Each structure stands twice: as structure tokens, then as C-alpha cells.
Amino acid sequence: MWSKKERDPEEGKDKEMMTAKVVALVQNVEYTRQCEGMEFQITRVLAAFRSCISEDGQILLKEYLSGWKEFIKFMDSLGMVFGFISQETTTKINIMNVYLAGSSGAEYHTLQSMIKHELDHGLVNFKELPRDQVPSGCRTLLRLHRALKWLEMFLYKLSISTSQDNTGKLCALAYEETLAHHHSWFVRQAAALAFLAMPPRRELLQILCVHKEEEAQFVLSTTAKSIIRVYDLTQRVYEAHGMLELP
Ligand SMILES: CCCCCCCC/C=C\CCCCCCCC(=O)N[C@@H](COP(=O)(O)O)[C@H](O)/C=C/CCCCCCCCCCCCC
């Protein structure tokens, strides 16, 4: 897995290196030309996750969710087999958007303000999920947060893979190590079937507008590191409030 130094390239001199790498990728004329016309663009994921941590260390929910909306385009490009995953992600994003657009929308500007608002108003259920209530923003975002760990693990495995590796197996291994224990038996079976339909590595990299091996490592590791920063900060905030196991 990514080393500690790699996990937080924003510290010290690595901050300039990380920012320079992201800028280099986004401004790479040849790379961005390769992406023209593509529905899913990894550079939009980069931009979203790079911009969702404010200067004072807040997680900006609008930007966070815009990164997830780009992920849905990726899943939709993989076909119907991934439809239930895409639909589930859309459902979670829609719940969040109702809160961001609602009468208390200002309280949902950041993860931290959302947690304070929902705790202050007794909106977070620590014991069970009442079926007759809209799930809280804290609980809903936690589900997306957990999935980011899967993505981090999958991107890492993909970044060190070769053309001989089976991407479905990489998906499944990352899923077993991160998300599976949060899911029901039925969901785990459905996910396992979806992984069988994962396109080969070469096709996946084409969706990422990557046509050279050396580009793959750079694009995947740069993307992963922008996601890791958000994941790690979100994890610390949830942990500080004892909210990592919200039902
Ligand atoms: C080459 C890489 C480019 C990056 C693009 C990757 C985009 C995909 C990123 C993440 C996809 C996973 C999102 C799934 C959200 C799951 C939320 C969740 O856990 N929901 C469960 C719990 O919710 P509650 O029931 O407690 O409300 C829900 O029960 C599960 C529903 C079924 C869907 C879960 C399937 C999880 C599969 C994870 C592997 C994703 C494979 C995507 C392949 C691109």
C-alpha cells in the first residue's frame, strides 16, 4: 500500500511536487487532447478532490460530491452490470444534495459544519437506522467515504499491475480488504458478479485517456494521492466524533 510519505504528499517540500504533478497532468496539452470528448475525465476528479479541502482544513461537500458525480460517469461507461452500483451512488449523492439545497443548506457547506449541525439537532442516530426517516447526511456521506477506501486500494493495485493482471480480481481483492465487511451477503454476491465484467486493464486505461505505460503510473498515483488526502482527513473527522460505525 502507499507509504506514509506517499499518502500525504502535501507535507513540506512534497506539497510543491504534488501540486506540480497535478498541474502538469491537467495542463498537459497532449493528455487533455486525448481526453477530449470523453464523458468521464479523470482530470475533473483531480480538480474536484484537489479543491474540496479548504485552506483551513475543512472538507467542502459540494466539491466532494462533484468528484463522486464524475465517478458515476465512469461506472456508467462500464455498462449495465455496474448499474446497481451507479444507482446506489446516485441515491447517496441525491440524499446529500437534498440537504445541501434545503432550508439548512448553509450548515452543509462542509463535513465539519454538517456534523456539528446534525449532532446539535439530534439528527444522527447512533443505534439504528429508522426505516421511516431520511438517513442523516453524516450516515450517508460515511457510506461514500468507505467506498473511497476501496477506490484508493483499487487504484494502488492497478498502479502496480501489469498487462497480465486481471482487473476484476484487483477489484475483488480491494473490495475484500475494504468494503465487503460493511455489506450484506447479497450485496457481496452482486459485487462479485460485477467484478467479473470488469474490462481488461488496457480498456480501463483507455477510459482514463492513458495510452502509454509510464503515463498510467503517473495518472493513477496522482489521482490516488488526491483522493487519499480527502479520505484521511474525512476519516480523522469521523473518528474524532465516534461516528465511524453509524448504522
Ligand atoms: C480506473 C479507476 C477510475 C476511478 C473511477 C472509480 C469509480 C467508482 C468508485 C467507487 C464505486 C463504489 C461506490 C459504491 C457506493 C457504495 C455505498 C454503500 O456501501 N452502500 C451500501 C450501504 O448503504 P446502506 O444500505 O447502509 O444505506 C449498500 O447497502 C450497497 C448497495 C450496493 C452497491 C455496493 C457495491 C459496492 C461495490 C464496490 C466496488 C465498486 C466497483 C466499481 C467499479 C468501477
The ligand as an SDF file (V2000), in Angstrom:
LIG
                    3D

 44 43  0  0  0  0  0  0  0  0999 V2000
   -9.8330    3.2850  -13.0500 C   0  0  0  0  0  0  0  0  0  0  0  0
  -10.4090    3.9650  -11.8680 C   0  0  0  0  0  0  0  0  0  0  0  0
  -11.1640    5.2390  -12.1470 C   0  0  0  0  0  0  0  0  0  0  0  0
  -11.9170    5.7220  -10.9280 C   0  0  0  0  0  0  0  0  0  0  0  0
  -13.4050    5.5460  -11.0300 C   0  0  0  0  0  0  0  0  0  0  0  0
  -13.9810    4.6190   -9.9870 C   0  0  0  0  0  0  0  0  0  0  0  0
  -15.4140    4.9470   -9.7240 C   0  0  0  0  0  0  0  0  0  0  0  0
  -16.0450    4.0060   -8.7430 C   0  0  0  0  0  0  0  0  0  0  0  0
  -15.7100    4.3940   -7.3230 C   0  0  0  0  0  0  0  0  0  0  0  0
  -16.3800    3.8640   -6.3200 C   0  0  0  0  0  0  0  0  0  0  0  0
  -17.5750    2.9780   -6.6110 C   0  0  0  0  0  0  0  0  0  0  0  0
  -18.1660    2.3800   -5.3790 C   0  0  0  0  0  0  0  0  0  0  0  0
  -19.3250    3.1790   -4.8990 C   0  0  0  0  0  0  0  0  0  0  0  0
  -20.3090    2.3020   -4.1840 C   0  0  0  0  0  0  0  0  0  0  0  0
  -21.0480    3.0700   -3.0970 C   0  0  0  0  0  0  0  0  0  0  0  0
  -21.4920    2.0740   -2.0920 C   0  0  0  0  0  0  0  0  0  0  0  0
  -22.2140    2.7140   -0.9210 C   0  0  0  0  0  0  0  0  0  0  0  0
  -22.5740    1.5660    0.0240 C   0  0  0  0  0  0  0  0  0  0  0  0
  -21.7100    0.9550    0.5970 O   0  0  0  0  0  0  0  0  0  0  0  0
  -23.8660    1.2490    0.0950 N   0  0  0  0  0  0  0  0  0  0  0  0
  -24.2820    0.1240    0.9190 C   0  0  0  0  0  0  0  0  0  0  0  0
  -24.5930    0.5660    2.3130 C   0  0  0  0  0  0  0  0  0  0  0  0
  -25.5790    1.5660    2.2500 O   0  0  0  0  0  0  0  0  0  0  0  0
  -26.8070    1.4260    3.2910 P   0  0  0  0  0  0  0  0  0  0  0  0
  -27.5470    0.2040    2.8680 O   0  0  0  0  0  0  0  0  0  0  0  0
  -26.1750    1.2950    4.6690 O   0  0  0  0  0  0  0  0  0  0  0  0
  -27.5790    2.7070    3.1030 O   0  0  0  0  0  0  0  0  0  0  0  0
  -25.4500   -0.5340    0.2300 C   0  0  0  0  0  0  0  0  0  0  0  0
  -26.0590   -1.4640    1.0910 O   0  0  0  0  0  0  0  0  0  0  0  0
  -24.8950   -1.2360   -1.0010 C   0  0  0  0  0  0  0  0  0  0  0  0
  -25.5350   -1.2010   -2.1710 C   0  0  0  0  0  0  0  0  0  0  0  0
  -24.9710   -1.9370   -3.3800 C   0  0  0  0  0  0  0  0  0  0  0  0
  -23.7780   -1.2750   -4.0580 C   0  0  0  0  0  0  0  0  0  0  0  0
  -22.4590   -1.6120   -3.3460 C   0  0  0  0  0  0  0  0  0  0  0  0
  -21.4590   -2.2240   -4.2760 C   0  0  0  0  0  0  0  0  0  0  0  0
  -20.0510   -1.9450   -3.8190 C   0  0  0  0  0  0  0  0  0  0  0  0
  -19.0410   -2.3310   -4.8590 C   0  0  0  0  0  0  0  0  0  0  0  0
  -17.7340   -1.6300   -4.6030 C   0  0  0  0  0  0  0  0  0  0  0  0
  -16.7900   -1.7620   -5.7590 C   0  0  0  0  0  0  0  0  0  0  0  0
  -17.1170   -0.7530   -6.8480 C   0  0  0  0  0  0  0  0  0  0  0  0
  -16.7650   -1.2540   -8.2000 C   0  0  0  0  0  0  0  0  0  0  0  0
  -16.9210   -0.1470   -9.2130 C   0  0  0  0  0  0  0  0  0  0  0  0
  -16.1710   -0.4400  -10.4490 C   0  0  0  0  0  0  0  0  0  0  0  0
  -15.6650    0.7920  -11.1240 C   0  0  0  0  0  0  0  0  0  0  0  0
  1  2  1  0
  2  3  1  0
  3  4  1  0
  4  5  1  0
  5  6  1  0
  6  7  1  0
  7  8  1  0
  8  9  1  0
  9 10  2  0
 10 11  1  0
 11 12  1  0
 12 13  1  0
 13 14  1  0
 14 15  1  0
 15 16  1  0
 16 17  1  0
 17 18  1  0
 18 19  2  0
 18 20  1  0
 20 21  1  0
 21 22  1  0
 21 28  1  0
 22 23  1  0
 23 24  1  0
 24 25  2  0
 24 26  1  0
 24 27  1  0
 28 29  1  0
 28 30  1  0
 30 31  2  0
 31 32  1  0
 32 33  1  0
 33 34  1  0
 34 35  1  0
 35 36  1  0
 36 37  1  0
 37 38  1  0
 38 39  1  0
 39 40  1  0
 40 41  1  0
 41 42  1  0
 42 43  1  0
 43 44  1  0
M  END
$$$$
